[in-house]
Amino acid sequence: MLFNSFEFIFLFLPICFLGYFLLVHRQAHRKAKLWLALASLFYYSWWKVSYLPLILGSMVFNYYIGNRLTKVENHNLKTKLVLWFAVLSNLALLGYFKYSDFLIENINQAFSSSIDLLHLALPLAISFFTFQQIAYIVDSYQGETKEYDFLNYMVFVSFFPQLIAGPIVHHKEMMPQFEDSGNQRLKLQNVCLGLFIFSIGLFKKVVIADTFAKWATIGYDHSVSLTLVEAWVTSLSYSLQLYFDFSGYTDMAMGAAFLFNIELPPNFNSPYKATSIQDFWRRWHMTLSRFLRDYIYIPLGGNRKGEFRTLNNLMTTFLLGGLWHGAGWTFIFWGFLHGAGLIVHRVWNGFGYRLPKWIAWFVTFQFVNIAWVFFRATSWSDAIKVLKGMAGMNGVILPEKLAGPLQFLGQWNIQFSAGNYPELMSKTTLLLIFVFLVVVGWFKNSLELKDEFQINFKTVLFSAFFFVVAVLSMNRLSAFLYFNF
């Protein structure tokens, strides 16, 4: 049941909302929480009911361990072993489903063996609820949690707006909100704000992201080789598809949570406005960046053990971040590129150099755009195909409408035609790429619109426009990209 499906929008969400506040209105607050938890588990099991025992087992295990660690005041070797057992158990569960075949493939290749692949289906959201619960048990060990009953913990882990693709939330961000008596009543402001943000996110996904997806798919999956313009259109189309897909999901999750008076932590803050790679990671998937910092980078030593160790910690953190996104060498290499980018940024700053803001933005965006090629490509050959085209190694073909004013370029073997893939060279495609690059670089984002929100005719009109156009465009289902991770 996708956020961008008729079942979710017109059945699940209204029924879940009405049932919750009907119980709240009757002062049945625990029953309201139970309703929300059960509705969230129903939402999760919609794809495949066999996933349900896995997430329930994970919740029971981590709740028990977390409560045990919370009760211990003076930690000794035994409690440290319990902590490590819990963390490794969570990672083993994730590793079994997500990385078993990747490991077997590499063993077979390295040792010329023929171990059969397991062909395991990746359980939905396992990366997200695993990281969320690892954070919970580590925080419990450090004395930063208190004892909660299992119902509260179920709501914390399974709350449907953030369950499938984040944000990766902390207990202290969520549990107090569900306990707050002020949130246990219907608030018109939050309902209107939630619908406003949800409608924007739906429009981003259905109208914008899915439009760019068609051109990215042509370039990555259906082409044999790409000329200069075709390759740049392919890479920029995917960069914009991923931006609006993940931004759209984040908005829809935030909007749905507001309906229940819950504010999720910010997870997406105009990352293509970043003027450094460090700035980018403060804006892109912000809760994942926070997790990598707090539970990998800092425990490795952070920047406390000398410059060389700091640079190693950065690289290790982002190699693991790349591996978290997918079981493949292209994902690991994508993580390596970002780790290398952060190392260069740190060394550059250490020398005291500063670029003009617009140059810093351009360099950062192009670095991110090129790195996304490895993130999107299904194989090394696909990535090289796109990069070779971007470098002009397969020739330069410009749209044939430019043949008149730019005919003199023919002396440098530049040709004018519709190209091998006319959709990638069309005026509409090029114009939309330009327009939405301007949008992501200069327009206000949803966090800013949220802070300025007021209930008035203008916001009602905008909400209705985004919602109606998006619903009318829902002619096919397409999953959010981060559902794959």
Backbone torsions as a table, in degrees:
resi	resn	phi	psi	omega
1	MET	NA	98.8	-177.9
2	LEU	-80.2	152.7	174.2
3	PHE	-56.6	-32.1	-177.2
4	ASN	-97.5	39.6	177.4
5	SER	-120.4	153.7	178.7
6	PHE	-63.8	-35.6	-179.5
7	GLU	-61.7	-42.6	-178.9
8	PHE	-70.0	-48.2	-171.9
9	ILE	-70.4	-41.1	-171.7
10	PHE	-105.2	-7.8	178.2
11	LEU	-123.1	-66.6	-172.5
12	PHE	-60.2	-54.0	-174.7
13	LEU	-62.1	-48.1	178.0
14	PRO	-61.9	-42.2	-179.3
15	ILE	-65.0	-43.8	179.0
16	CYS	-62.3	-43.7	-179.4
17	PHE	-64.2	-50.1	-177.3
18	LEU	-65.8	-41.5	179.1
19	GLY	-63.4	-41.6	-179.2
20	TYR	-62.2	-50.3	-175.1
21	PHE	-78.6	-20.2	171.5
22	LEU	-65.9	-42.6	177.3
23	LEU	-68.7	-39.7	177.1
24	VAL	-61.4	-43.2	-179.8
25	HIS	-60.3	-31.3	179.2
26	ARG	-88.8	12.4	179.4
27	GLN	64.6	18.9	178.3
28	ALA	-93.6	68.8	-171.1
29	HIS	-67.7	-39.0	178.7
30	ARG	-68.9	-37.0	176.8
31	LYS	-66.4	-34.2	176.9
32	ALA	-64.5	-42.0	176.7
33	LYS	-64.0	-42.1	179.1
34	LEU	-62.9	-41.1	177.0
35	TRP	-58.6	-44.5	-178.6
36	LEU	-67.1	-40.3	179.2
37	ALA	-65.0	-45.3	-179.4
38	LEU	-67.3	-38.9	176.9
39	ALA	-62.8	-40.5	179.9
40	SER	-65.6	-40.5	178.1
41	LEU	-68.8	-35.1	174.0
42	PHE	-63.2	-44.0	177.8
43	TYR	-58.6	-43.1	-178.9
44	TYR	-65.8	-42.2	-175.2
45	SER	-81.8	-2.2	179.3
46	TRP	-57.5	-40.4	-178.8
47	TRP	-68.3	-47.4	-177.1
48	LYS	-159.4	114.0	-173.7
49	VAL	-65.7	-21.6	179.1
50	SER	-67.1	-15.9	175.8
51	TYR	-71.6	-22.9	-170.5
52	LEU	-61.3	-47.6	178.8
53	PRO	-59.1	-31.5	-178.8
54	LEU	-64.5	-50.7	-177.9
55	ILE	-70.3	-34.9	177.5
56	LEU	-66.3	-43.8	176.9
57	GLY	-61.3	-40.7	178.1
58	SER	-62.7	-41.6	179.9
59	MET	-66.4	-44.2	179.7
60	VAL	-61.3	-45.6	-179.1
61	PHE	-60.7	-50.9	-175.2
62	ASN	-72.5	-32.7	175.5
63	TYR	-63.3	-44.8	-179.8
64	TYR	-63.0	-48.1	-179.7
65	ILE	-62.9	-44.9	-179.1
66	GLY	-60.1	-42.6	178.7
67	ASN	-66.0	-39.1	177.3
68	ARG	-62.1	-44.3	-178.5
69	LEU	-69.0	-33.5	-180.0
70	THR	-63.4	-34.0	-175.5
71	LYS	-78.8	-13.6	-177.9
72	VAL	-88.6	122.3	-179.1
73	GLU	-89.5	-44.3	-178.7
74	ASN	-110.2	110.4	-176.0
75	HIS	-78.1	139.9	175.9
76	ASN	-129.7	-170.5	-177.5
77	LEU	-60.1	-35.8	-178.3
78	LYS	-63.1	-46.5	-179.3
79	THR	-68.9	-33.5	175.5
80	LYS	-64.3	-39.3	177.7
81	LEU	-66.2	-36.9	176.6
82	VAL	-63.5	-43.5	178.7
83	LEU	-60.3	-49.0	-178.2
84	TRP	-65.3	-37.1	176.7
85	PHE	-61.1	-43.9	-179.3
86	ALA	-65.7	-46.0	-179.2
87	VAL	-63.3	-46.8	-178.7
88	LEU	-66.6	-33.5	177.1
89	SER	-64.1	-42.9	177.0
90	ASN	-63.2	-44.2	180.0
91	LEU	-66.9	-34.8	178.4
92	ALA	-65.3	-41.0	177.6
93	LEU	-61.5	-47.4	178.4
94	LEU	-62.5	-45.4	-177.7
95	GLY	-63.5	-38.9	-179.2
96	TYR	-60.3	-48.5	-176.4
97	PHE	-78.0	-35.1	-170.2
98	LYS	-95.5	-29.7	-169.4
99	TYR	-122.2	-1.0	-177.0
100	SER	-59.0	-51.2	-178.0
101	ASP	-65.8	-36.5	177.2
102	PHE	-61.1	-43.7	179.3
103	LEU	-65.7	-44.2	-180.0
104	ILE	-63.0	-42.4	178.6
105	GLU	-58.1	-43.1	-178.5
106	ASN	-72.5	-34.5	174.7
107	ILE	-65.0	-44.6	178.7
108	ASN	-60.0	-41.3	-178.8
109	GLN	-70.0	-40.0	-176.3
110	ALA	-73.0	-35.7	-173.6
111	PHE	-115.4	11.7	179.6
112	SER	53.4	36.4	178.7
113	SER	-92.8	177.4	-178.6
114	SER	-136.4	49.0	177.8
115	ILE	-68.5	132.0	-179.0
116	ASP	-68.3	138.1	175.1
117	LEU	-71.8	151.9	-178.6
118	LEU	-84.1	-25.7	-179.5
119	HIS	53.5	48.7	-179.4
120	LEU	-79.3	136.8	173.6
121	ALA	-77.6	131.7	-179.0
122	LEU	-73.9	115.6	178.8
123	PRO	-60.5	137.8	-176.6
124	LEU	-57.9	133.0	171.0
125	ALA	69.4	10.1	-174.6
126	ILE	-61.6	-34.5	178.8
127	SER	-64.8	-37.8	-175.7
128	PHE	-77.0	-49.0	-177.8
129	PHE	-72.5	-23.0	174.9
130	THR	-68.9	-49.2	179.4
131	PHE	-63.0	-39.7	-179.1
132	GLN	-62.0	-40.4	-178.2
133	GLN	-79.8	-29.2	172.0
134	ILE	-61.7	-43.3	177.0
135	ALA	-59.7	-39.4	-178.6
136	TYR	-64.6	-46.1	-176.7
137	ILE	-72.5	-33.1	175.6
138	VAL	-65.8	-43.9	177.6
139	ASP	-64.1	-35.1	177.0
140	SER	-64.0	-42.5	177.8
141	TYR	-61.3	-38.1	-178.4
142	GLN	-83.6	5.2	176.2
143	GLY	76.1	22.0	-176.9
144	GLU	-99.7	6.1	176.2
145	THR	-121.7	167.7	171.0
146	LYS	-121.8	171.8	-176.3
147	GLU	-75.3	125.5	178.4
148	TYR	-115.8	153.9	173.1
149	ASP	-80.3	165.8	-171.8
150	PHE	-65.8	-31.5	179.2
151	LEU	-62.4	-45.6	178.0
152	ASN	-61.2	-39.4	-179.3
153	TYR	-67.3	-38.5	176.9
154	MET	-59.4	-44.7	179.6
155	VAL	-63.7	-41.7	179.6
156	PHE	-58.1	-45.8	-176.4
157	VAL	-79.1	-40.8	-167.1
158	SER	-98.4	-3.4	-176.5
159	PHE	-47.1	113.9	-163.8
160	PHE	-60.3	-33.6	-179.0
161	PRO	-60.1	-31.7	-177.0
162	GLN	-110.7	2.0	-171.5
163	LEU	-67.4	-45.8	-166.5
164	ILE	-79.5	-42.2	-175.9
165	ALA	-139.8	32.3	174.6
166	GLY	86.3	-176.6	8.2
167	PRO	-68.0	158.3	175.6
168	ILE	-80.4	106.1	-169.4
169	VAL	-100.2	155.0	172.5
170	HIS	-93.0	151.6	176.6
171	HIS	-55.6	-40.4	-176.1
172	LYS	-70.6	-16.0	176.3
173	GLU	-85.9	-24.9	-171.9
174	MET	-110.0	-51.6	-172.3
175	MET	-58.2	-44.4	178.4
176	PRO	-61.5	-30.3	179.0
177	GLN	-67.4	-38.5	177.9
178	PHE	-71.6	-26.1	179.2
179	GLU	-83.7	-21.6	-176.4
180	ASP	-63.9	119.9	-178.8
181	SER	-64.1	-27.1	178.5
182	GLY	-66.2	-22.5	178.8
183	ASN	-88.9	-5.9	-176.4
184	GLN	-93.9	44.2	173.7
185	ARG	-154.3	157.0	-179.2
186	LEU	-72.0	128.4	179.9
187	LYS	-119.3	114.4	-177.6
188	LEU	-59.2	-39.1	-179.4
189	GLN	-59.2	-45.4	-178.7
190	ASN	-71.2	-35.4	177.5
191	VAL	-63.4	-46.8	-180.0
192	CYS	-66.2	-41.5	177.6
193	LEU	-63.4	-42.6	179.7
194	GLY	-61.4	-43.6	178.9
195	LEU	-66.5	-36.4	178.8
196	PHE	-63.2	-51.2	-179.1
197	ILE	-67.6	-39.9	178.7
198	PHE	-61.2	-42.0	-179.2
199	SER	-65.0	-39.6	176.7
200	ILE	-61.9	-45.6	-179.9
201	GLY	-63.2	-40.9	178.1
202	LEU	-61.7	-42.1	178.4
203	PHE	-63.2	-43.4	179.7
204	LYS	-58.4	-44.9	-176.8
205	LYS	-71.2	-55.1	-169.7
206	VAL	-75.3	-41.2	-173.4
207	VAL	-90.4	-44.3	-172.9
208	ILE	-92.3	-59.6	-174.6
209	ALA	-59.7	-45.1	-177.5
210	ASP	-68.9	-23.6	174.5
211	THR	-69.8	-48.2	178.9
212	PHE	-67.4	-26.8	179.8
213	ALA	-59.7	-36.5	-178.6
214	LYS	-61.4	-43.3	-177.9
215	TRP	-74.5	-36.4	176.7
216	ALA	-64.1	-39.3	-179.9
217	THR	-65.3	-40.8	177.5
218	ILE	-58.4	-49.2	-175.6
219	GLY	-68.7	-43.0	-176.3
220	TYR	-81.8	-42.5	-167.6
221	ASP	-104.1	-24.4	-172.5
222	HIS	-113.5	-6.4	-176.9
223	SER	-96.9	154.6	175.4
224	VAL	-94.6	-44.2	174.3
225	SER	-149.0	159.5	-175.5
226	LEU	-129.8	136.4	173.3
227	THR	-82.3	178.1	-171.3
228	LEU	-54.1	-57.1	-176.4
229	VAL	-65.3	-42.5	179.9
230	GLU	-59.7	-40.3	-178.6
231	ALA	-69.0	-41.7	178.8
232	TRP	-68.0	-36.9	175.6
233	VAL	-63.4	-40.6	178.8
234	THR	-61.6	-49.9	-176.9
235	SER	-67.6	-43.1	179.9
236	LEU	-68.3	-34.4	176.9
237	SER	-62.2	-43.1	178.6
238	TYR	-68.7	-39.3	178.2
239	SER	-59.0	-41.1	178.8
240	LEU	-75.2	-37.5	176.2
241	GLN	-59.1	-49.5	-178.0
242	LEU	-63.9	-41.0	179.2
243	TYR	-58.5	-54.1	-175.4
244	PHE	-76.0	-25.8	175.9
245	ASP	-67.5	-51.2	-178.3
246	PHE	-72.7	-39.5	175.7
247	SER	-62.2	-41.4	178.8
248	GLY	-63.1	-45.4	177.2
249	TYR	-60.1	-45.4	-178.2
250	THR	-60.2	-43.3	178.0
251	ASP	-63.5	-43.9	-178.4
252	MET	-66.8	-37.9	175.7
253	ALA	-64.8	-45.3	179.4
254	MET	-63.1	-42.9	-179.5
255	GLY	-65.2	-44.4	179.0
256	ALA	-63.2	-38.7	179.1
257	ALA	-66.1	-37.4	179.3
258	PHE	-61.0	-30.6	178.0
259	LEU	-58.5	-29.1	-179.7
260	PHE	-101.8	16.7	178.9
261	ASN	65.4	28.6	178.9
262	ILE	-113.1	129.3	177.3
263	GLU	-106.0	114.2	177.2
264	LEU	-75.3	152.4	177.3
265	PRO	-65.2	147.6	178.8
266	PRO	-60.6	140.1	-175.9
267	ASN	-131.7	-5.5	-174.5
268	PHE	-156.2	117.0	-173.1
269	ASN	-137.9	71.9	177.2
270	SER	47.4	60.7	-176.6
271	PRO	-64.0	-23.3	179.2
272	TYR	-80.3	3.5	169.8
273	LYS	-92.3	-2.1	-174.7
274	ALA	-63.4	144.3	178.7
275	THR	-110.4	9.4	172.7
276	SER	-159.9	163.1	179.7
277	ILE	-68.9	-31.1	175.0
278	GLN	-65.1	-43.0	177.3
279	ASP	-62.7	-38.2	177.8
280	PHE	-58.2	-45.7	-177.3
281	TRP	-76.2	-9.9	169.9
282	ARG	-84.5	-8.3	-176.2
283	ARG	-117.3	-27.6	-175.5
284	TRP	-98.2	129.2	179.3
285	HIS	41.0	61.6	-169.2
286	MET	-60.5	-35.7	-178.9
287	THR	-74.0	-30.1	173.4
288	LEU	-68.4	-42.7	177.1
289	SER	-57.7	-41.9	179.1
290	ARG	-63.7	-43.1	179.2
291	PHE	-62.5	-47.7	180.0
292	LEU	-60.0	-39.2	178.9
293	ARG	-67.3	-50.6	-171.2
294	ASP	-76.4	-31.0	-171.5
295	TYR	-114.7	-2.6	174.3
296	ILE	-127.6	-59.6	-173.8
297	TYR	-62.1	-51.4	-177.9
298	ILE	-67.1	-45.7	176.0
299	PRO	-60.5	-28.7	175.5
300	LEU	-70.0	-14.7	-178.6
301	GLY	125.7	-13.0	178.3
302	GLY	54.8	-130.0	178.9
303	ASN	-109.5	25.9	-173.5
304	ARG	-95.8	-5.5	-171.9
305	LYS	-123.9	37.9	176.8
306	GLY	95.3	159.4	-173.1
307	GLU	-66.3	-43.2	-178.0
308	PHE	-62.5	-42.9	178.9
309	ARG	-65.8	-37.2	178.5
310	THR	-60.4	-45.9	-179.7
311	LEU	-64.9	-38.2	175.8
312	ASN	-64.0	-39.5	179.3
313	ASN	-65.1	-39.2	176.9
314	LEU	-61.6	-46.9	-178.1
315	MET	-65.5	-43.7	179.6
316	THR	-60.6	-43.6	-179.4
317	THR	-59.7	-43.4	-175.8
318	PHE	-82.7	-24.2	169.7
319	LEU	-64.0	-42.6	176.9
320	LEU	-68.5	-34.7	175.8
321	GLY	-64.0	-38.8	176.1
322	GLY	-66.0	-42.4	179.7
323	LEU	-65.5	-34.8	177.6
324	TRP	-59.8	-36.1	-177.7
325	HIS	-71.0	-26.3	-179.4
326	GLY	-177.0	150.9	179.7
327	ALA	-86.6	81.7	-179.4
328	GLY	-168.5	151.5	-178.3
329	TRP	-68.5	-26.0	177.0
330	THR	-66.7	-36.9	176.3
331	PHE	-67.5	-41.1	178.3
332	ILE	-63.5	-41.1	179.0
333	PHE	-66.6	-37.0	174.3
334	TRP	-59.2	-43.6	176.3
335	GLY	-62.8	-39.3	177.1
336	PHE	-60.8	-43.7	179.9
337	LEU	-59.5	-43.3	-179.9
338	HIS	-70.5	-35.3	174.3
339	GLY	-63.1	-43.3	177.5
340	ALA	-63.7	-39.8	178.0
341	GLY	-61.1	-40.7	178.7
342	LEU	-68.7	-34.9	176.7
343	ILE	-65.2	-46.6	177.9
344	VAL	-60.3	-43.2	179.1
345	HIS	-59.9	-43.1	-178.4
346	ARG	-67.0	-44.6	179.7
347	VAL	-64.5	-43.5	178.9
348	TRP	-57.5	-47.3	178.9
349	ASN	-64.6	-33.1	179.3
350	GLY	-62.6	-30.2	176.1
351	PHE	-82.2	-6.0	177.7
352	GLY	82.3	14.9	-179.9
353	TYR	-80.5	145.8	176.2
354	ARG	-139.5	134.8	176.3
355	LEU	-94.3	151.9	169.5
356	PRO	-54.5	146.9	-171.2
357	LYS	-56.1	-43.2	-175.5
358	TRP	-70.1	-33.3	176.5
359	ILE	-69.8	-41.2	178.2
360	ALA	-60.9	-40.7	177.5
361	TRP	-63.9	-46.0	-176.8
362	PHE	-62.1	-45.4	-179.5
363	VAL	-63.1	-44.0	-179.2
364	THR	-62.9	-47.2	-178.0
365	PHE	-63.7	-42.7	-179.9
366	GLN	-66.0	-36.6	176.3
367	PHE	-62.2	-47.9	-179.7
368	VAL	-62.4	-43.6	-179.0
369	ASN	-61.7	-43.4	179.6
370	ILE	-68.8	-39.8	179.0
371	ALA	-64.0	-34.0	178.2
372	TRP	-60.5	-23.2	179.4
373	VAL	-57.9	-43.2	179.4
374	PHE	-73.2	-29.4	178.0
375	PHE	-67.3	-38.7	-176.5
376	ARG	-86.1	-36.1	-172.9
377	ALA	-62.2	139.6	178.5
378	THR	-85.3	-7.9	178.4
379	SER	-157.3	165.5	176.5
380	TRP	-60.9	-38.2	-177.1
381	SER	-64.6	-38.1	176.9
382	ASP	-64.3	-41.1	179.1
383	ALA	-64.4	-45.7	179.8
384	ILE	-63.6	-38.8	177.9
385	LYS	-56.0	-46.5	-178.6
386	VAL	-70.0	-43.1	-178.3
387	LEU	-66.2	-38.0	177.0
388	LYS	-62.6	-40.6	177.0
389	GLY	-64.7	-41.9	-179.8
390	MET	-63.8	-29.1	178.5
391	ALA	-85.4	0.1	178.1
392	GLY	78.1	16.4	-175.6
393	MET	-77.1	-12.8	176.6
394	ASN	-106.3	19.3	178.4
395	GLY	96.9	162.6	179.9
396	VAL	-118.2	116.9	176.2
397	ILE	-123.1	121.6	178.8
398	LEU	-101.0	157.1	178.0
399	PRO	-53.5	137.8	-173.6
400	GLU	-63.4	-20.5	178.3
401	LYS	-68.0	-15.8	179.1
402	LEU	-91.6	1.7	-175.4
403	ALA	-59.9	-37.0	-178.2
404	GLY	-61.9	-66.0	-175.6
405	PRO	-70.3	-21.0	-175.0
406	LEU	-115.3	22.2	-177.0
407	GLN	-59.3	-28.9	-177.9
408	PHE	-63.3	-18.6	179.8
409	LEU	-70.8	-12.6	179.1
410	GLY	-58.3	-26.7	-179.2
411	GLN	-66.9	-15.6	176.0
412	TRP	-105.6	26.1	177.2
413	ASN	64.5	25.2	174.7
414	ILE	-88.9	127.8	-176.2
415	GLN	-107.3	164.1	179.7
416	PHE	-128.3	116.8	177.8
417	SER	-165.7	-178.8	177.6
418	ALA	-77.0	-4.8	178.4
419	GLY	77.7	179.5	178.8
420	ASN	-73.9	-26.8	-177.3
421	TYR	-130.5	87.5	-172.5
422	PRO	-54.5	-31.9	179.7
423	GLU	-62.3	-30.5	179.9
424	LEU	-78.6	-15.0	-177.2
425	MET	-109.0	1.2	-173.4
426	SER	-71.0	154.7	179.1
427	LYS	-61.1	-39.4	179.9
428	THR	-61.7	-45.4	-179.8
429	THR	-60.4	-50.3	-178.3
430	LEU	-63.4	-39.4	180.0
431	LEU	-66.1	-43.8	-178.8
432	LEU	-66.4	-37.5	176.1
433	ILE	-60.8	-45.8	179.1
434	PHE	-62.0	-47.4	-177.1
435	VAL	-60.0	-45.5	-174.9
436	PHE	-81.2	-19.2	167.5
437	LEU	-66.2	-37.9	174.6
438	VAL	-65.4	-42.5	-179.6
439	VAL	-59.4	-49.2	-176.3
440	VAL	-72.5	-21.8	-178.1
441	GLY	-90.0	-24.3	-172.2
442	TRP	-131.4	-17.6	-177.2
443	PHE	-82.9	157.9	176.0
444	LYS	-66.8	147.2	178.2
445	ASN	-98.1	179.7	-174.3
446	SER	-66.9	-32.4	176.8
447	LEU	-63.6	-40.5	177.7
448	GLU	-69.1	-40.8	177.9
449	LEU	-64.7	-35.7	177.7
450	LYS	-61.5	-44.1	-178.0
451	ASP	-68.3	-25.8	-178.6
452	GLU	-96.6	0.6	-169.8
453	PHE	-64.2	135.5	172.6
454	GLN	-139.5	146.0	177.5
455	ILE	-80.4	108.6	178.5
456	ASN	-154.1	178.7	-176.7
457	PHE	-61.0	-37.8	-177.6
458	LYS	-62.7	-47.3	-178.1
459	THR	-69.7	-35.2	176.2
460	VAL	-63.3	-42.2	-179.9
461	LEU	-64.9	-45.3	179.1
462	PHE	-63.1	-44.4	179.8
463	SER	-59.4	-47.1	-179.0
464	ALA	-62.6	-41.4	-179.7
465	PHE	-62.8	-51.6	-179.1
466	PHE	-60.8	-42.5	-176.6
467	PHE	-66.9	-48.7	-176.2
468	VAL	-65.2	-46.3	180.0
469	VAL	-61.2	-41.8	-179.4
470	ALA	-65.7	-45.6	-179.1
471	VAL	-63.0	-40.7	178.4
472	LEU	-66.7	-20.1	179.9
473	SER	-93.2	-2.1	-177.3
474	MET	-81.6	65.9	-179.5
475	ASN	-91.1	-7.2	175.6
476	ARG	-156.1	150.7	179.2
477	LEU	-86.0	136.6	173.8
478	SER	-139.4	124.8	-177.3
479	ALA	-69.9	153.5	175.0
480	PHE	-70.0	143.4	-175.0
481	LEU	-60.7	-37.2	-176.9
482	TYR	-74.9	-5.9	171.6
483	PHE	-64.9	-21.3	-178.2
484	ASN	-77.7	-10.1	-172.0
485	PHE	-107.3	NA	NA
